[in-house]
């Protein structure tokens, strides 16, 4: 099974139309990867679907980098009892 990191990178690549290998953990969704506000909402929805979780939208949208998203999603999965 894919790691949380791989899954976050793959969802990000799909939503933003990028090659997964181009995405680094330090990348900012907006500044480095070019995500616009609508795409940020799409990312949140796709992460929820991918991991079977529900995230607070305001908190999720405040997560700026790929690495921070991995940490945030891991934390939400633990809080909601979702195996990752």
Beta strands, then each sheet from edge to edge (+ up, - down):
end
